[in-house]
Amino acid sequence: MRSKLFVPGGRPDLFAKAYASAADAVSFDLEDAVLEEGKATARADVATFVATRQRNGKRVIVRVNAPGTPHFDADLAAIVGAGPDLINVPKLESAQQVQAVAAALEKSGPGPCAPRLLLNIETPRGLRAAAEIAAAHPRVAGLQLGLGDLFEAQGIRRDDPANVHAAMFAVAMAAAEAGVWACDGAHPDFRDPAAFEREARMAQGLGFVGKSCIHPRQVEWAHAVFTPDEQALAWARRVVAAAAEARAQSRGAFAVDGRMVDPPYLRRAERLLAQAGEP
């Protein structure tokens, strides 16, 4: 999921266009992008579109309102049965909250076919508890970092790479410990490809699978960063082929390009090939 394009839940005129875009995933937003008086209408419109979409291989995500708000239960009741791939839950701060969300999800959805969870890390407490949040329930698929919420209210400068790296690293390690993936949040300025790229390259270097986008033009920028280049793919193919040969010869260790390769490098190679859609 190199790119995840947000679509305001209150703009049904944009749904089909976003779904037909080049983004790997579309995230319909019922939270920040919808005014209070429009929540019920947006919820119904998103549920209808998601339920009746022509499946095209694109991952469908719905960001619901946070647990504890008046809209959370109604969002789940309307959305889960429509068949999204992921439910994106904001403002989570503890494993107990995640477990409550998972229980509510299972009550609202069709048992084991219910969507999995993408959990936002976007508060100081949530960042501190990120590892416990990621490991709280088997339905958790990934973590998403929200730098806007995390930084702005605290007066933390986002243009300082050290601040961004610290938050990204914490989320990356939390996701890795739980065996789930991490997705970077959105950059708010869709007119600044250089700033988007700086954040995206830092996220890519920390193992994030992709970056959220708030404008279709950012999708191309995300793909340019998170699509493995041919040199990296060629290395990954050599590693996987050498691993297969070593297994066939009952050898545990092997070398590629003059360097010893062990399981972590093999997993990295397999991940690169999976990102490129190669078996």
Secondary structure, DSSP 8 states (H G I E B T S, - for coil): --EEEEEETT-GGGHHHHHTSS-SEEEEESSTTS-GGGHHHHHHHHHHHHHH----S-EEEEE---TTSTTHHHHHHHHGGG--SEEEE-S---HHHHHHHHHHHHHHTTGGGS-EEEEEE-SHHHHHTHHHHHTS-TTEEEEEE-HHHHHHTTT--TT-HHHHHHHHHHHHHHHHHHT-EEEE---S-TT-HHHHHHHHHHHHHTT--EEEESSTHHHHHHHHHHS--HHHHHHHHHHHHHHHHHHHTT-S-EEETTEEE-HHHHHHHHHHHHHTT--
